[in-house]
Amino acid sequence: RAIAEFEKAIELNPEDPYFHYNLGYIYAEYMVDRPKAIEHFRHFLRLTKNEDKDVDWVKKYILTWQTWEGKRPIK
């Protein structure tokens, strides 16, 4: 149900970074769907300011899974 609520919130306000962050977190921690998590985390990074408190955690998450899967790390 939370996924549906955040997807609806993103439809209504796609530029809110925390809708993407929260949906990414749900996919990362509860659904274990890393590609979906990374997709939403990338939207979060694109929309948020670098000084945001969650930017470092999101970058580390993406870097960890890209390294694990042998993909090119984010910049």
Helices and strands as residue ranges (DSSP letters): H 2-12, H 17-26, I 27-31, H 34-47, H 55-68
